[in-house]
């Protein structure tokens, strides 16, 4: 039904280039109170009045927990080469540590087997933000050092259960959101607003990453095992040369707080200096940084937009808050909204050139690490229409977004970037965290009342891309 909307392209990825789509457990699974699953901080947060748009929760979401076979067949029909999903920690270990939930492990084992049967490579993420609420109650969540060691045990359990069949692993997805959005700005679960706690959480996420890498090395038996972390390394551009200090400060607290310990084995001196107002960093124990700095095989990168920054005029240090903002120590920075840019439904600026430049820069910065685009996509206002009695969504804006960003990834490779894969966010429309069910990122539309799935034009585009490795383009209409 979409065939006439797509034309053959001319840019071709190599045969071993990984192409597919991604999701996250709390955003799609539902089944929140089924199968022995424990409560997560996102269950608590979303059930707290005023925290999410229209009070939306992930209780049902896209009902993937019950629709898994349907979704697997859809993936197969789209020729996906790879599918990235996350494990719900509280579904596997309801209280975050101790007793296991066999039914939870069985669900993910079924999913992995279903992918492999269909020739789709499973890519597992251990943490996509749904921390067990019991660990938040017991240890203060990521503020507590004990949570890092609980994560190590969780990694061992999942690695042992799935590591004979799953080769590609990520410890965390965007730990920035866990720490700075969760404990600093309060926009995400658990909704706290303290900069010192956000920095402490960032360190314990770094520590847990290193511990989990080692745990996966011990337990994953797949001969081609690759272990990674997925970071939303912000692409930052200063508005003017005079705003270089703004870019430096933003980069320190947004990016290098993770890439420093994880990839270089150190916390940057300027980051420590910039944040002395909030903490003395005494939560970093001797030997911690060495534990954080474990060799990985792959760097996962999520890209959505470029952050244009400048120094805020007339900033008064005496007014700087100790919490409630996303970037501790950087209130003197403001993010500039570029009026000339086209924008998504999330009001994010569309700049595929930023992805190209970003991948080239990261490959130069970390030359020994292959890079994979683990998430790239956009929310737009979809319109459902009828075509010969079938529901269709002609999401030309999303499809063009994906064409432009896949092309940017290809151009980055031509410029020498060591990029081995590109995954679309997201396979399904889903619970978009604090934004609830308004924004739709999926290439498959989900009717949340009936759970009916409707592949969009963008799904047909991705199907053609995965089947041919050639980037299709939109036909002129």
KOLTI-85692 format. One record per residue (C-alpha): x, y, z. Coordinates in steps of 0.1 Angstrom, whole numbers, padded with zeros to 4 digits, always signed. Example, Ala and Ser with C-alpha at 12.3 -4.5 7.8 and 13.67 -1.06 7.14 Angstrom:
BEGIN
+0123-0045+0078 +0137-0011+0071 
//
This chain:
BEGIN
+0000+0000+0000 +0030+0023+0005 +0050+0011-0024 +0043+0040-0047 +0055+0065-0020 +0091+0051-0019 +0117+0051-0046 +0150+0034-0048 +0180+0053-0035 +0216+0054-0044 +0236+0052-0011 +0244+0017+0000 +0255+0004+0034 +0279-0026+0035 +0264-0061+0039 +0274-0064+0076 +0260-0029+0085 +0234-0034+0113 +0200-0020+0107 +0169-0023+0128 +0147-0006+0155 +0147-0001+0192 +0123+0000+0222 +0124+0001+0260 +0107-0021+0285 +0086+0004+0305 +0075+0022+0274 +0060-0007+0256 +0055-0038+0278 +0026-0031+0301 +0017-0061+0323 +0028-0039+0352 +0012-0061+0378 +0015-0095+0361 +0040-0123+0359 +0056-0116+0393 +0069-0082+0382 +0079-0058+0410 +0073-0021+0411 +0097+0003+0394 +0104+0040+0402 +0085+0048+0370 +0054+0030+0383 +0056+0052+0414 +0064+0084+0395 +0037+0080+0368 +0011+0072+0395 +0019+0104+0413 -0005+0131+0404 +0010+0159+0382 +0041+0140+0372 +0030+0129+0337 +0008+0144+0310 -0028+0135+0316 -0017+0112+0344 -0005+0086+0319 +0012+0055+0332 +0030+0025+0317 +0005+0000+0332 -0006-0011+0298 +0015+0009+0273 +0017-0009+0240 +0008-0042+0258 +0039-0059+0243 +0039-0083+0273 +0008-0099+0258 +0014-0090+0222 +0050-0103+0219 +0043-0128+0192 +0024-0103+0171 +0052-0078+0175 +0078-0105+0165 +0059-0112+0134 +0057-0075+0126 +0095-0072+0130 +0099-0102+0107 +0076-0086+0081 +0098-0054+0082 +0130-0074+0075 +0146-0061+0107 +0182-0071+0110 +0184-0062+0147 +0160-0054+0175 +0172-0035+0206 +0151-0039+0237 +0156-0034+0274 +0151-0058+0303 +0128-0047+0331 +0149-0052+0362 +0119-0055+0385 +0104-0081+0362 +0135-0102+0366 +0143-0093+0403 +0111-0078+0418 +0130-0062+0447 +0161-0055+0428 +0182-0081+0445 +0179-0115+0460 +0151-0137+0448 +0147-0141+0411 +0114-0142+0391 +0115-0172+0368 +0085-0160+0348 +0103-0127+0341 +0134-0144+0328 +0112-0168+0307 +0095-0138+0290 +0128-0125+0278 +0141-0159+0269 +0109-0163+0247 +0116-0129+0231 +0152-0138+0223 +0143-0172+0209 +0115-0156+0188 +0140-0130+0174 +0166-0157+0166 +0141-0179+0149 +0132-0150+0126 +0168-0142+0119 +0168-0109+0139 +0198-0100+0160 +0188-0093+0197 +0205-0063+0213 +0199-0062+0251 +0200-0032+0273 +0201-0039+0311 +0189-0005+0323 +0165+0018+0305 +0156+0038+0336 +0130+0015+0353 +0149+0010+0386 +0132-0013+0411 +0113+0009+0436 +0126-0014+0464 +0161-0002+0457 +0150+0035+0458 +0134+0028+0491 +0162+0007+0506 +0193+0026+0493 +0181+0058+0479 +0183+0044+0444 +0212+0055+0423 +0222+0078+0452 +0232+0047+0471 +0264+0029+0464 +0247-0004+0472 +0226+0000+0441 +0257-0003+0419 +0265-0037+0434 +0229-0048+0431 +0232-0039+0394 +0263-0061+0392 +0243-0091+0405 +0214-0084+0382 +0238-0083+0352 +0252-0117+0362 +0217-0132+0364 +0206-0118+0330 +0240-0126+0314 +0239-0162+0326 +0202-0166+0314 +0205-0151+0279 +0243-0149+0272 +0243-0182+0253 +0221-0166+0226 +0226-0129+0229 +0259-0114+0216 +0253-0076+0218 +0248-0060+0253 +0245-0025+0267 +0248-0018+0304 +0229+0015+0305 +0208+0036+0282 +0214+0074+0287 +0225+0074+0323 +0222+0112+0321 +0185+0109+0324 +0187+0085+0353 +0209+0109+0372 +0203+0145+0362 +0167+0143+0351 +0158+0119+0379 +0176+0134+0409 +0185+0169+0397 +0157+0185+0377 +0130+0162+0389 +0115+0159+0354 +0119+0121+0354 +0116+0094+0381 +0121+0094+0410 +0114+0132+0406 +0140+0146+0431 +0157+0180+0428 +0191+0181+0443 +0223+0187+0424 +0245+0169+0449 +0223+0138+0446 +0224+0140+0408 +0262+0140+0408 +0263+0112+0433 +0238+0092+0411 +0260+0098+0381 +0290+0083+0398 +0271+0053+0410 +0258+0047+0375 +0294+0049+0362 +0305+0025+0389 +0276+0001+0382 +0285+0002+0345 +0320-0010+0352 +0308-0037+0376 +0282-0049+0350 +0307-0050+0322 +0329-0073+0343 +0298-0094+0353 +0288-0098+0317 +0324-0109+0308 +0320-0136+0334 +0287-0149+0323 +0280-0142+0286 +0291-0173+0267 +0283-0162+0232 +0315-0165+0211 +0309-0131+0195 +0300-0112+0226 +0301-0074+0224 +0295-0052+0254 +0287-0015+0252 +0271+0014+0269 +0245+0037+0252 +0251+0074+0259 +0232+0104+0248 +0264+0122+0241 +0251+0157+0234 +0262+0174+0202 +0270+0209+0215 +0277+0240+0194 +0285+0274+0208 +0265+0302+0193 +0297+0324+0189 +0334+0321+0197 +0327+0340+0229 +0304+0312+0240 +0331+0285+0240 +0330+0286+0278 +0293+0277+0277 +0300+0247+0255 +0328+0236+0278 +0307+0238+0309 +0278+0220+0292 +0300+0193+0278 +0316+0187+0312 +0283+0181+0331 +0264+0165+0302 +0290+0143+0285 +0324+0140+0301 +0309+0132+0335 +0302+0098+0319 +0328+0095+0291 +0356+0105+0315 +0354+0076+0340 +0339+0051+0316 +0362+0056+0286 +0392+0075+0299 +0395+0063+0335 +0392+0098+0351 +0368+0125+0361 +0377+0157+0343 +0393+0183+0365 +0371+0211+0352 +0340+0191+0360 +0351+0187+0396 +0359+0224+0398 +0326+0235+0382 +0305+0215+0407 +0324+0222+0439 +0295+0244+0450 +0273+0213+0453 +0296+0185+0463 +0332+0176+0474 +0329+0143+0454 +0338+0123+0485 +0314+0096+0473 +0341+0086+0448 +0361+0059+0468 +0396+0049+0461 +0397+0024+0432 +0362+0034+0419 +0374+0051+0388 +0394+0020+0379 +0362-0001+0383 +0343+0024+0361 +0369+0021+0334 +0363-0014+0319 +0372-0021+0283 +0341-0022+0261 +0337-0034+0225 +0313-0008+0212 +0300+0027+0219 +0263+0032+0216 +0252+0068+0207 +0216+0082+0207 +0211+0113+0186 +0180+0136+0183 +0192+0172+0181 +0221+0197+0184 +0223+0217+0216 +0231+0253+0207 +0244+0271+0238 +0256+0305+0249 +0265+0322+0281 +0235+0337+0298 +0237+0375+0300 +0238+0391+0335 +0241+0357+0353 +0245+0362+0391 +0263+0332+0408 +0245+0341+0440 +0212+0330+0424 +0224+0296+0413 +0200+0269+0425 +0211+0237+0443 +0185+0217+0425 +0157+0217+0401 +0178+0222+0369 +0191+0197+0345 +0228+0207+0345 +0243+0214+0379 +0267+0243+0378 +0256+0255+0344 +0227+0279+0351 +0250+0305+0335 +0243+0287+0302 +0212+0289+0281 +0201+0268+0253 +0193+0288+0221 +0163+0279+0200 +0173+0284+0164 +0142+0298+0146 +0153+0287+0112 +0152+0250+0120 +0123+0227+0112 +0111+0210+0144 +0096+0178+0155 +0065+0175+0177 +0088+0175+0207 +0100+0209+0195 +0134+0195+0188 +0154+0211+0160 +0160+0189+0130 +0197+0189+0120 +0210+0157+0103 +0243+0174+0096 +0248+0174+0134 +0246+0136+0134 +0272+0134+0106 +0296+0157+0123 +0290+0141+0157 +0299+0106+0144 +0330+0119+0128 +0341+0138+0159 +0334+0108+0182 +0354+0085+0160 +0383+0108+0162 +0379+0112+0200 +0376+0074+0206 +0394+0059+0176 +0395+0024+0190 +0358+0021+0195 +0333+0012+0168 +0302+0033+0171 +0265+0023+0167 +0236+0047+0164 +0213+0030+0189 +0185+0055+0187 +0174+0081+0161 +0139+0091+0154 +0112+0118+0157 +0077+0124+0170 +0053+0139+0146 +0015+0143+0145 +0004+0112+0126 -0029+0111+0106 -0047+0078+0101 -0065+0074+0068 -0082+0047+0048 -0067+0030+0017 -0090+0003+0001 -0104-0005+0035 -0070-0006+0053 -0057+0019+0079 -0026+0037+0067 -0004+0064+0081 +0015+0084+0055 +0041+0099+0078 +0062+0115+0051 +0077+0139+0077 +0091+0111+0098 +0102+0091+0068 +0121+0121+0054 +0137+0126+0089 +0149+0090+0088 +0161+0093+0052 +0181+0124+0061 +0197+0109+0092 +0205+0075+0076 +0221+0095+0048 +0240+0115+0074 +0252+0083+0090 +0264+0071+0055 +0282+0104+0049 +0299+0101+0083 +0312+0066+0072 +0325+0081+0040 +0344+0107+0061 +0360+0079+0081 +0337+0074+0111 +0338+0039+0124 +0300+0034+0124 +0287-0001+0123 +0249+0003+0127 +0218+0025+0128 +0187+0018+0148 +0154+0037+0145 +0136+0049+0175 +0111+0035+0179 +0095+0003+0166 +0062+0011+0183 +0043+0042+0195 +0047+0041+0232 +0046+0057+0266 +0069+0087+0262 +0078+0091+0298 +0066+0123+0314 +0050+0133+0281 +0026+0104+0283 +0009+0091+0251 +0009+0124+0232 +0041+0122+0212 +0043+0093+0188 +0078+0081+0178 +0069+0047+0164 +0071+0035+0128 +0042+0013+0138 +0011+0031+0151 -0005+0017+0182 -0042+0024+0189 -0040+0025+0227 -0077+0016+0230 -0076-0015+0209 -0039-0023+0207 -0042-0025+0170 -0009-0021+0152 -0007-0002+0119 +0027+0000+0101 +0033+0035+0088 +0050+0047+0057 +0082+0049+0077 +0079+0012+0086 +0078+0004+0048 +0108+0026+0043 +0128+0008+0070 +0117-0026+0056 +0132-0016+0022 +0163-0003+0038 +0169-0035+0059 +0162-0057+0029 +0185-0040+0004 +0209-0019+0025 +0202+0009+0000 +0187+0041+0015 +0153+0046-0002 +0139+0081-0008 +0104+0095-0010 +0088+0094-0044 +0077+0128-0057 +0040+0131-0052 
//
